[in-house]
Amino acid sequence: MVLEYQKHNLVRQISSASLNAIYKRPDGVAYPVVTNYADVVLTWQPNATDTSFVGVGRLEIRVTFGDVVGKSTRILTIVEDALVDGIVEPPEPPAQEWLNKVLAALAELDIDEINNLLNLTYNLLNNNYDLLNTTHNLVEDTRENLYRRTGILLNHLHPIETASAPDMISRRAAITFNNIANGNNVVIGMITYTFVTALGSPAANNVQVLIQDTLRNTVKTLARAIRGIDDEMNIAYGTGTDPNPICTAYWTSQRFSIGSTTVKAGESLFLLERAENVTSAIPLSSTATAIISDFTRSAYSRYILSGNVSGSGGANSVRGPLHTILPINSVVIGGQGGELYTTAYDCHLITLCRQSDTSEKELDLYISNDEETFTRIQRSTPVGSNTSAESLHIHIQMRQARVPAGYGLYICMGSDGTSSNAYCDLKVFLSPVPCPSYT
């Protein structure tokens, strides 16, 4: 039998490339066979050794160029018994004839085509798997949307208490960080939050918070840990710690107030108690460099008119700094004691509880989802200057200024007064956005 194999065009152009053949006999023994290459044709003349065993063998052509070896598809070979003259033997059974046909059919199969069909089948299976995963995710998203819409509808009919800022039902606290080092901690109730440079496996009632690239990002991560947000790369929870059973926490970099106590602008946690009408003390401490305002009840948010200056001709109407009323993500469905699903609210009423003087005042409202870009949603609402009595309550109707889900609400005030210590005590009321506005 003579087998001819013509080199690939690329091989014909490389004089240093060589061709050879490896033959694997039907008995499983493989070895190089003697070939002849001439006129771009490789010829193999099987000898007695090559045909000494009956059955199906394989031949592989190899192209060698330097350290690179290219291999052809395997070529099936069939060696059959030769007829012996003068010897009478019974004919082969039908099974052998069928086997010979099978072997002949196998010799004609295109291995590459079969491999492509197998790959196609494998890819189709993978595509089906991806489709199943997509369907699963769609079901989960649908469940989530139904839950949110149901909650929005219920809370639209029965507005939740946390939509007023502040209220005297649940206490609030604050902690402003100046520096956080490895090993520092924050203790809230029975839960200890430890700042680390590498996460481990915290014990029960302990949480590890990975120190981030900036102080701000570290404080944001601590706020997420207190709320029980899943973040395996940055937070490791011990048993019974996600979320904190006593309070929720939200980051803000703007100043805010707890009653008459002003928390200066910085990297702060705005802490809000989950339970209502509870009087037992809530431990709050930290070994980090920080300023702490303990948990207390407050019925108003005090804005100090530090933008006032002395002078005339309108010089005293300079606006003061932004002041946080509701931190980012802090208006949630179900109140702070339930699932923390943020929702959109309309600011429809501001009540002026008291003021330190009778100067004319104006109030601006802003929203932001990052505290870097602020959008004004209400401009120059008059606060009033008729009295400074303790029992003063002036209701300021808003024009449905909307706070989108995931945003914070901020105020900025100015007056025609001259005292930089003058103040207004305010309370803001919000109502859930009606369901039809959601998509």
C-alpha positions in Angstrom: 0.0 0.0 0.0 1.3 3.4 -0.9 0.1 6.5 1.0 0.8 9.9 -0.4 0.6 13.1 1.7 1.2 16.6 0.2 2.7 19.3 2.4 0.7 22.4 3.4 1.6 25.5 1.2 3.3 27.1 4.3 5.6 24.0 4.7 6.5 24.0 1.1 7.9 27.5 1.5 10.1 26.5 4.5 13.0 24.4 3.3 14.1 23.5 6.8 10.7 21.9 7.7 10.6 18.1 7.7 7.9 15.5 7.3 7.7 12.1 9.0 5.1 9.5 9.9 4.2 7.6 13.1 2.4 4.3 12.7 0.5 2.5 15.5 -0.1 -1.1 14.6 -3.2 -3.0 15.5 -1.3 -4.6 18.5 -0.7 -1.1 20.0 3.0 -0.7 19.2 3.8 2.7 17.7 7.0 3.6 15.9 8.3 5.9 13.0 7.9 4.3 9.6 10.2 4.7 6.6 8.9 7.4 4.2 10.1 9.1 1.1 9.6 12.7 0.3 9.9 13.9 -3.3 8.1 16.4 -5.4 6.1 17.7 -2.4 4.7 14.1 -1.9 5.3 12.0 1.1 5.2 8.2 0.3 5.0 5.3 2.7 5.4 1.8 1.5 4.2 -0.6 4.3 6.6 -3.6 4.9 6.1 -7.0 6.5 6.6 -5.6 10.0 3.9 -3.0 9.4 1.4 -5.6 8.2 2.3 -8.4 10.6 -0.8 -7.9 12.8 -4.4 -8.0 11.5 -6.7 -5.2 12.6 -7.2 -1.4 12.6 -4.1 0.8 13.0 -3.5 4.5 12.9 -1.1 6.7 11.0 -0.2 10.3 11.9 1.8 12.7 9.7 4.0 15.2 11.6 5.6 18.4 10.3 8.6 19.6 12.3 10.0 23.1 12.1 12.4 24.0 14.8 10.7 23.4 18.2 7.2 23.5 16.6 5.5 20.2 15.7 2.4 20.1 13.6 0.2 16.9 13.5 -2.3 15.7 10.9 -5.6 14.1 11.7 -5.1 10.4 12.5 -5.5 8.1 9.4 -7.1 4.7 10.0 -5.4 1.7 8.4 -6.8 -1.8 8.1 -4.7 -5.0 7.7 -6.6 -8.1 6.7 -5.5 -11.8 6.6 -4.1 -12.9 3.3 -5.7 -15.9 1.6 -3.7 -19.1 1.8 -3.7 -21.3 -1.3 -4.7 -25.0 -0.9 -6.0 -24.7 2.6 -9.7 -25.3 3.2 -11.1 -23.2 6.0 -14.8 -22.5 6.9 -16.2 -19.2 5.8 -16.2 -16.2 8.2 -19.4 -16.0 10.3 -21.8 -13.1 9.5 -20.6 -11.3 12.6 -17.1 -10.9 11.1 -18.6 -9.5 7.9 -20.6 -7.0 9.9 -17.5 -6.0 11.8 -15.6 -5.5 8.6 -18.3 -3.2 7.4 -18.2 -1.2 10.7 -14.4 -0.9 10.5 -14.7 0.3 6.9 -17.3 2.9 7.9 -15.1 4.0 10.8 -12.2 4.5 8.4 -14.3 6.9 6.4 -15.4 9.1 9.3 -14.2 12.7 9.4 -12.8 13.2 13.0 -12.8 17.0 12.7 -16.5 17.0 11.7 -17.4 14.8 14.7 -15.4 17.0 17.0 -17.2 20.1 15.7 -20.6 18.4 16.3 -19.6 17.5 19.9 -18.4 21.1 20.5 -21.7 22.4 19.1 -23.7 20.1 21.4 -21.6 21.2 24.4 -22.1 24.9 23.6 -25.9 24.3 23.2 -25.9 22.7 26.7 -24.0 25.7 28.1 -26.5 28.1 26.4 -29.4 26.3 28.0 -27.7 26.5 31.4 -27.2 30.2 31.0 -30.9 30.6 30.0 -32.0 28.7 33.1 -29.9 31.0 35.2 -31.4 34.0 33.5 -34.9 32.7 34.1 -34.0 32.2 37.8 -32.7 35.7 38.1 -35.9 37.1 36.4 -38.0 35.2 38.9 -36.0 36.6 41.8 -36.3 40.2 40.3 -40.0 39.8 39.8 -40.4 38.6 43.5 -38.3 41.6 44.6 -40.4 44.1 42.5 -43.7 42.6 43.8 -42.4 42.9 47.4 -41.3 46.5 46.9 -44.5 47.6 45.1 -46.6 46.0 47.8 -44.6 47.7 50.5 -44.8 51.0 48.7 -48.6 50.7 48.4 -49.1 49.8 52.1 -46.8 52.7 53.2 -48.5 55.1 50.9 -51.8 54.3 52.6 -50.2 54.3 56.0 -47.1 56.5 55.9 -44.2 55.2 58.0 -43.0 57.1 61.1 -39.4 57.4 59.8 -40.6 59.8 57.1 -40.5 62.6 59.7 -37.1 64.0 60.5 -36.5 63.8 63.4 -39.0 62.1 65.7 -39.0 61.3 69.4 -40.0 57.7 69.0 -36.5 56.4 68.3 -33.2 57.8 69.6 -30.3 58.9 67.3 -26.6 59.3 67.8 -23.5 60.3 65.9 -19.8 59.5 65.7 -17.4 61.5 63.6 -14.0 60.0 62.8 -10.7 61.8 62.4 -8.5 58.8 62.0 -8.9 55.0 61.9 -6.0 52.6 62.5 -5.7 48.8 62.4 -7.1 47.3 65.5 -9.4 50.2 66.4 -13.0 49.4 67.1 -16.5 50.7 67.5 -18.9 49.2 70.1 -22.6 49.6 69.6 -24.7 47.7 72.2 -23.3 44.1 72.4 -21.6 44.2 68.9 -18.0 45.1 68.4 -16.8 46.3 65.0 -13.0 46.0 64.5 -11.0 47.7 61.8 -8.5 45.3 60.2 -6.1 45.3 57.3 -7.0 41.6 56.5 -10.3 39.9 57.1 -10.4 36.8 59.3 -13.2 34.8 61.0 -14.7 36.9 63.8 -16.3 35.3 66.8 -19.9 35.8 67.8 -21.0 39.4 68.4 -17.9 40.6 66.5 -17.6 42.1 63.0 -14.4 42.8 61.1 -14.3 45.8 58.7 -11.5 46.1 56.2 -9.7 49.5 56.2 -10.2 51.1 52.8 -8.0 53.4 50.7 -9.5 56.5 52.4 -11.1 57.4 55.7 -14.4 58.2 53.9 -14.6 54.8 52.3 -13.8 53.1 55.6 -16.6 54.9 57.4 -19.0 54.1 54.5 -18.0 50.4 54.9 -18.6 50.5 58.6 -22.1 52.0 57.9 -22.9 49.1 55.6 -21.6 46.6 58.2 -24.0 48.0 60.8 -26.9 47.7 58.4 -25.8 44.1 57.6 -25.0 44.6 53.9 -23.4 41.5 52.3 -19.8 42.5 51.2 -17.5 39.5 51.5 -14.5 41.4 50.2 -14.7 44.1 52.9 -16.9 42.8 55.8 -16.7 39.6 57.9 -19.7 39.0 60.2 -19.7 36.9 63.4 -22.8 35.1 64.5 -25.8 37.4 65.3 -24.3 40.5 63.9 -25.9 41.2 60.5 -27.6 43.5 60.8 -27.0 45.2 64.1 -30.1 44.4 66.2 -30.1 47.8 68.0 -29.6 50.5 65.3 -29.0 51.3 61.7 -26.2 53.6 60.4 -25.8 55.9 57.5 -22.7 57.9 56.3 -22.7 61.6 55.8 -19.9 64.2 55.4 -22.2 67.2 56.0 -23.0 68.7 59.4 -26.2 67.7 61.1 -27.8 68.0 64.5 -29.2 65.9 67.2 -31.6 68.3 68.8 -29.6 71.3 69.8 -26.2 69.5 69.5 -24.5 70.3 66.2 -22.3 67.6 64.6 -19.6 69.3 62.6 -19.0 68.3 59.0 -16.7 65.3 58.6 -16.7 61.6 58.0 -19.7 60.7 60.3 -22.1 58.0 61.1 -25.7 59.0 61.5 -27.1 56.3 63.9 -30.8 55.6 64.3 -32.3 53.3 66.9 -34.4 50.5 65.5 -36.8 50.0 68.5 -39.5 52.5 69.5 -40.1 54.0 73.0 -37.2 52.1 74.5 -35.4 53.7 77.5 -32.5 51.3 78.3 -29.1 52.7 77.6 -27.3 51.9 74.3 -23.5 51.6 74.8 -21.6 53.6 72.1 -17.8 53.8 72.2 -14.7 53.7 70.0 -11.0 53.4 70.3 -10.5 55.3 67.0 -9.9 59.0 67.0 -13.5 60.2 66.9 -16.1 62.5 68.5 -19.2 60.7 69.8 -22.7 62.1 70.5 -24.5 59.5 72.5 -28.0 58.2 71.7 -30.7 60.6 72.6 -34.2 61.6 71.6 -34.8 64.8 69.6 -37.9 66.5 68.3 -36.2 68.8 65.8 -33.2 69.5 63.7 -31.4 72.7 64.6 -29.9 74.8 61.8 -27.4 77.4 63.0 -27.3 80.5 60.7 -23.5 80.7 60.6 -23.7 82.4 57.2 -24.8 85.7 58.8 -22.4 88.6 58.8 -22.5 92.2 60.0 -23.4 94.9 57.5 -26.2 96.4 55.5 -27.5 96.5 52.0 -28.3 92.7 51.8 -24.8 91.6 53.1 -26.4 89.6 55.9 -28.4 87.3 53.6 -25.5 85.0 52.8 -26.5 81.3 52.9 -24.9 79.0 55.4 -23.5 75.5 54.8 -25.4 72.5 53.8 -27.0 70.5 56.6 -28.1 66.9 56.5 -31.8 66.2 57.3 -32.0 62.6 55.9 -28.8 60.8 55.0 -28.4 58.9 51.8 -30.6 55.7 51.7 -32.1 56.4 55.1 -35.8 56.7 54.0 -36.9 53.0 53.9 -40.0 50.9 53.5 -41.2 49.4 56.8 -39.3 51.7 59.1 -35.8 51.1 60.5 -36.9 47.9 62.3 -37.8 46.1 59.0 -36.2 45.3 55.7 -34.1 48.3 54.6 -35.6 48.9 51.1 -35.1 52.5 50.1 -38.0 54.3 48.6 -38.8 57.8 47.1 -40.6 60.4 49.2 -42.1 63.8 48.6 -41.2 66.5 51.1 -44.6 68.2 51.6 -44.3 70.1 54.9 -41.7 71.8 57.1 -42.6 72.9 60.6 -40.7 75.8 62.2 -40.7 74.8 65.9 -38.7 77.8 67.3 -36.2 80.4 66.3 -33.7 82.5 68.2 -34.6 85.9 66.7 -37.1 87.5 64.5 -35.0 88.0 61.4 -36.4 87.1 58.0 -35.2 83.7 57.0 -35.2 81.6 53.8 -34.8 77.9 53.3 -33.4 75.9 50.3 -33.7 72.1 49.9 -31.1 70.0 48.1 -30.8 66.3 47.3 -27.6 64.2 46.6 -26.7 60.5 46.2 -23.0 61.0 46.7 -22.6 64.3 48.7 -20.4 65.6 45.9 -23.1 66.8 43.5 -26.1 68.5 45.0 -29.3 69.3 43.2 -31.6 72.1 44.5 -35.2 71.0 44.6 -36.7 73.9 46.6 -35.6 77.6 46.5 -36.1 80.4 49.1 -39.1 79.1 51.1 -40.0 81.9 53.6 -39.7 80.8 57.2 -41.2 83.8 58.9 -40.1 86.5 61.4 -43.1 87.3 63.5 -42.1 85.7 66.8 -39.4 83.8 68.6 -41.7 82.2 71.2 -40.9 78.7 72.5 -44.2 77.3 71.4 -44.0 78.7 67.9 -45.2 76.3 65.1 -45.3 77.6 61.6 -46.2 75.1 58.9 -44.5 75.7 55.6 -46.3 74.0 52.7 -43.9 72.6 50.1 -44.4 72.1 46.4 -44.0 68.3 46.5 -40.2 68.5 46.4 -39.2 64.9 45.6 -36.5 62.9 47.3 -35.7 59.9 45.0 -34.8 56.5 46.4 -31.2 56.3 47.4 -30.8 60.1 47.9 -30.3 62.2 50.9 -32.1 65.4 51.9 -30.1 68.6 52.8 -31.1 72.1 53.8 -29.3 75.4 53.5 -30.6 78.6 55.2 -29.9 82.3 55.2 -31.4 85.4 56.9 -31.1 89.2 57.1 -29.9 88.9 60.7 -26.4 89.8 61.9 -25.8 86.9 64.4 -23.8 83.9 63.2 -25.2 82.0 66.2 -28.8 82.5 65.4 -30.8 79.3 64.8 -34.0 77.7 63.6 -35.4 74.5 64.9 -37.2 72.5 62.1 -39.0 69.3 61.5 -39.5 67.9 58.0 -42.4 65.7 57.0 -42.4 63.5 54.0 -44.9 61.1 52.3 -44.3 58.1 50.1 -44.5 58.6 46.3 -47.8 57.1 44.9 -47.3 53.7 43.3 -48.2 54.8 39.7 -45.0 56.9 39.6 -42.8 53.7 39.9 -41.6 51.8 36.8 
